[in-house]
Amino acid sequence: MAESFGVDAERYDRTRPRYPDALVERIVAASPGPDVLDVGTGTGIAARQFQAAGCRVLGVEPDPRMAAFARRAGTEVAVSTFEAWDPAGHTCDAVIAGQTWHWVDPVAGAAKAAQVLRPGGRLAVFWNAFQAPPELAEAVVEVYRRVLPDSLGAQAAAMRDQDPYGAMCDKAADGMRRAGAFGAPERWRFDWELSYTRDEWLDLLPTQGIHTRLPPDTLAELLAGMGAAVDALGGAFTAHYTTVVVTAARTPDPA
């Protein structure tokens, strides 16, 4: 699944939500300088936001299709998994990972981040958690139960009140602690909203991990059901997003 997102990099970049400006500003303010390493940079969505905030960004991305898109959009990218990437003496002030740290071994990833971070540098990993309005959420679950009964989407009703990305955040924080080179991990949270038309939402859905490898007929059936659900609400809706962050500062090396 991790290598499936590059099937349509242009759609991915066009439709995936950005991150709150307040998140970017807080990471930049908490870092000792402007040099940023973006783990799993994808098409460069987060990278471009940090560049717009005055940072110099190097991306590391395992999918050459996504990396090629990011380069065309103005981000320097090394093609590699983060664990296998050779820093070759590269150092930075912040290591970020937007919507990607769950593809990285949390302990090995934190240790690699510590290797390249300058003292006081910050590791910050984050995810956008989507929540549909209740009237749409119920209809969406019914579509999943009909088309993909064994999927996470079909189980969404039971998971709705859980901490968004809570398990991933716990693993990330544990990895930072076990790496032995960071201060106590912190959790930050940013709440915001984004409105979608029917067509905008249907454009986004094929980029999501549970959809990227579906047979065309199955995907078409799923999108038809989702479209009908939005039509029933008047053709548009406003989603609530929570951006969850796990972050820690690199401790100085022993004297």
Secondary structure, DSSP 8 states (H G I E B T S, - for coil): -TTSGGGGHHHHHHHS----HHHHHHHHHHSSSSEEEEET-TTTHHHHHHHHTT-EEEEEES-HHHHHHHHHTT-EEEES-TTT---TT--EEEEEEES-GGGS-HHHHHHHHHHHEEEEEEEEEEEEEEE--HHHHHHHHHHHHHH-TTSTGGGHHHHTTS-TTHHHHHHHHHHHHHHTSB---EEEEEEEEEEEEHHHHHHHGGGSTTTTTS-HHHHHHHHHHHHHHHHTTTSEEEEEEEEEEEEEEB-----
